Amino acid sequence: MTECCIDTHAHLRSDYDPRVFEKIQADGIIKQLWLLAHECHVETAAYHPATNKQVLEAAKLFPEFILPFGYINWRKGPEQIEELKNNGFFGLKAIRPIHNYNDLRYFPLYEMAEKLDMPILFHVGIIARRRREELTDPELCAGPDKMRPSFLDSIAAAFPKLKIIQGHMGVPWCNELFESLWYYSNVRASVSGLIDWKWLMENLDCRTESGVPFHRKMMYSSDSYYGVGEPEYVYRGITFMREFFDRVGMTYNWGNAKEDFMHGNAERFLLEKF
């Protein structure tokens, strides 16, 4: 495998070994990692989610290679967004809100993110099960009902310059994902987790309201935890996605979808202004 990719939705283990990232860089398969903090989850013997501080620490060790995304604390106001920006975070991770994502109480957070040009990756749809005692706040949502893809529509409309990424495909509400991508130029999808392959195959060559192909609005991601062990399991996923576009894509009108999906869309997204 010689072509590179950008992993636009990945996580860091709190017990990470920097040498793992040195190896990944040397392998030349992954061009860049967007690492998202998970401060909503309690660390256990089997689960080691990194904090904002740890993600930022790793990003400082590997500048340009790791883009850090800080966790949004739903109990705090917009001043936290400014603090995360000043500390060096590139973007923000939204997951497990107390209220629906589009609740007006959260709009000051999004307004500040738009002002500071900080992309927000929103987890949408199905979510890994966690017991209440495994969450850092017992009022955080344990299921996907407060994280539907359609909740991002009103956010995209209210803040047209805010860069919005839908993390995952929003299963079981994929048609809501379709609508967000179709209407709003500032919305992208980072595809990983439980993937509805039939939906993906049927919609990659669809076009948005303005005529942009859907495959120009979707980005590769692994949703993997990096930092411990060999990265071969991540590489297998990258190989599979490339084979998907090469082999399945032979019978579809997807154009340059593989390059767009694996790295091109992410590269353009970093430079775009809405």
C-alpha positions in Angstrom: 0.0 0.0 0.0 1.6 3.3 -1.1 -1.3 5.7 -1.1 -1.8 7.7 2.1 -5.0 8.4 3.9 -6.3 10.8 6.6 -8.1 9.3 9.6 -10.7 11.9 10.4 -12.2 10.3 13.5 -9.9 8.5 15.8 -9.2 8.3 19.5 -6.2 8.1 21.8 -5.5 5.6 24.7 -4.6 7.3 27.9 -1.7 4.8 28.2 -0.3 5.5 24.8 3.2 4.9 23.7 4.7 7.7 21.5 6.7 5.1 19.6 3.5 3.8 18.1 3.0 7.2 16.3 6.6 7.2 15.2 6.1 3.9 13.5 2.9 5.0 11.9 4.6 8.1 10.5 7.5 6.0 9.2 5.1 3.5 7.5 3.7 6.4 5.4 0.2 4.9 5.1 -1.6 7.4 7.3 -0.8 11.0 6.5 -2.7 12.6 9.4 -4.7 11.6 12.5 -7.6 13.6 13.9 -7.6 12.5 17.5 -10.8 13.1 19.6 -10.8 13.3 23.4 -13.4 11.3 25.3 -13.9 12.9 28.7 -17.5 11.6 28.9 -16.3 8.1 29.7 -14.7 6.8 33.0 -11.5 4.9 32.6 -11.7 1.2 33.6 -9.3 -1.7 33.6 -10.4 -2.5 30.0 -11.1 0.9 28.6 -8.6 3.8 28.5 -10.1 7.0 26.9 -7.7 9.9 26.8 -8.5 13.3 28.3 -8.3 16.7 26.6 -4.9 17.2 28.3 -3.5 13.9 27.0 -4.8 14.4 23.4 -3.2 17.9 23.4 0.0 16.4 24.8 0.2 13.9 21.9 -0.5 16.5 19.3 2.4 18.6 20.6 4.7 15.7 20.3 3.6 15.2 16.7 2.6 18.5 15.2 1.0 18.5 11.8 0.5 14.8 12.0 -2.0 14.8 14.9 -4.9 17.3 14.9 -6.4 17.5 18.4 -10.1 17.8 19.0 -11.2 18.7 22.5 -14.3 17.3 24.2 -17.2 19.7 24.8 -18.4 19.7 28.4 -22.1 20.2 28.2 -22.2 21.7 31.7 -19.9 24.5 30.8 -20.5 27.7 28.7 -18.8 29.1 25.6 -15.7 30.2 27.5 -14.5 26.6 27.5 -14.4 26.8 23.6 -12.2 29.8 23.7 -10.0 28.1 26.4 -9.6 25.0 24.2 -8.7 27.1 21.2 -6.1 29.0 23.2 -4.6 25.8 24.5 -4.0 24.6 21.0 -6.9 22.5 20.0 -7.9 22.5 16.3 -11.4 21.3 16.6 -14.1 20.0 19.0 -15.8 16.6 19.8 -19.5 16.5 20.6 -21.0 13.4 22.1 -23.6 12.3 24.7 -25.3 15.6 25.3 -27.7 16.1 28.2 -30.2 17.7 25.8 -30.7 17.3 22.1 -27.8 18.7 20.0 -30.0 21.4 18.6 -31.3 22.6 22.0 -31.0 26.4 22.1 -29.1 26.2 25.4 -26.1 24.9 23.4 -26.1 27.5 20.7 -23.7 29.8 22.5 -21.1 26.9 22.3 -21.6 26.6 18.5 -21.5 30.4 18.1 -18.1 30.6 19.7 -16.8 27.6 17.7 -17.9 29.4 14.5 -16.3 32.6 15.6 -13.0 30.8 16.3 -13.1 28.6 13.2 -13.1 25.4 15.1 -14.8 22.4 13.4 -17.1 20.3 15.5 -17.4 16.5 15.0 -20.8 15.4 16.3 -21.3 11.8 17.1 -24.6 10.8 15.4 -26.7 7.7 15.7 -26.0 4.4 17.3 -23.5 4.5 20.2 -21.4 2.0 22.1 -23.3 0.9 25.2 -22.1 2.3 28.5 -23.7 2.0 32.0 -24.5 5.1 33.9 -21.6 4.5 36.3 -19.3 4.4 33.3 -20.2 8.0 32.3 -18.5 11.0 34.0 -22.0 12.7 34.4 -25.1 10.5 35.1 -27.3 12.9 33.0 -25.3 12.3 29.8 -27.4 10.4 27.3 -26.7 6.7 27.2 -28.5 6.1 23.9 -28.6 7.7 20.5 -31.9 9.5 20.8 -30.4 12.9 21.5 -27.8 12.6 18.8 -29.9 12.2 15.6 -28.3 13.5 12.4 -31.3 15.8 11.7 -30.5 17.8 14.9 -27.5 19.2 13.0 -29.6 20.8 10.3 -30.8 23.6 12.5 -27.2 24.1 13.8 -25.9 24.3 10.2 -28.6 26.8 9.2 -28.0 29.0 12.3 -24.2 28.9 11.9 -23.5 28.7 8.2 -19.7 29.3 8.7 -19.4 26.6 11.3 -17.6 23.5 10.0 -19.8 20.5 11.0 -18.7 16.9 10.7 -21.2 14.0 11.3 -19.3 11.3 13.0 -20.5 7.9 11.7 -23.5 7.5 9.4 -26.3 8.2 11.9 -27.5 4.6 11.8 -30.5 4.0 12.0 -31.3 7.4 10.6 -29.2 7.4 7.4 -31.8 9.4 5.4 -31.4 12.2 7.9 -27.7 12.1 7.0 -28.7 12.4 3.4 -30.8 15.5 4.0 -28.0 17.3 6.0 -25.5 16.6 3.2 -27.9 17.6 0.5 -28.9 20.9 1.9 -26.0 22.3 3.9 -22.6 23.2 2.3 -20.9 23.3 5.8 -21.7 19.7 6.7 -19.5 16.7 6.1 -19.7 13.0 7.1 -16.8 11.1 8.7 -17.8 7.5 7.9 -16.9 4.7 10.3 -18.4 2.4 13.0 -21.6 0.7 12.0 -21.7 1.4 8.2 -24.8 0.9 6.1 -23.0 -0.4 3.0 -26.2 -0.5 0.9 -26.9 3.1 1.7 -23.4 4.2 1.0 -23.3 2.4 -2.4 -26.6 3.9 -3.4 -25.7 7.4 -2.5 -22.1 8.0 -3.2 -23.0 9.3 -6.7 -25.9 11.4 -5.6 -25.6 15.2 -5.8 -26.3 17.9 -3.3 -28.7 20.8 -3.9 -25.8 22.8 -5.3 -24.6 19.9 -7.5 -21.7 18.7 -5.4 -21.3 14.8 -5.6 -21.9 13.1 -2.3 -18.5 11.4 -2.4 -17.0 14.9 -2.1 -18.7 15.3 1.3 -17.7 12.1 3.0 -14.4 11.3 4.7 -12.6 8.2 5.8 -12.2 7.4 9.5 -11.5 4.3 11.6 -12.9 5.3 15.0 -10.0 3.3 16.4 -8.0 3.8 19.6 -4.4 4.6 18.8 -1.3 4.4 21.0 -0.8 0.8 22.1 0.2 -2.2 20.0 0.8 -2.6 16.3 -1.3 -0.5 13.9 -1.8 -3.4 11.5 -5.5 -3.7 12.5 -6.0 -0.1 11.3 -4.1 -0.8 8.1 -6.4 -3.7 7.3 -9.4 -1.3 7.5 -7.7 1.1 5.2 -6.9 -1.7 2.7 -10.5 -2.8 2.8 -11.9 0.6 2.0 -9.5 1.0 -0.9 -10.6 -2.4 -2.2 -14.2 -1.4 -1.8 -13.8 1.6 -4.1 -11.6 -0.3 -6.6 -13.7 -3.4 -6.9 -17.3 -2.5 -5.9 -16.8 0.9 -7.5 -16.1 -0.6 -10.9 -19.8 -0.8 -11.6 -20.8 2.6 -10.2 -20.3 6.1 -11.4 -18.2 7.3 -8.5 -15.4 9.0 -10.4 -12.5 9.9 -8.1 -14.4 8.8 -5.0 -11.5 6.7 -3.6 -9.0 9.6 -3.5 -11.7 12.1 -2.3 -12.9 9.7 0.4 -9.6 8.6 1.7 -7.8 11.9 1.9 -8.8 14.6 -0.6 -12.0 15.7 1.1 -10.3 16.1 4.4 -7.4 18.1 2.9 -9.9 20.5 1.3 -12.1 20.7 4.4 -9.1 22.1 6.4 -8.7 24.9 3.9 -12.4 25.7 3.1 -14.1 28.8 4.3 -17.9 28.9 4.3 
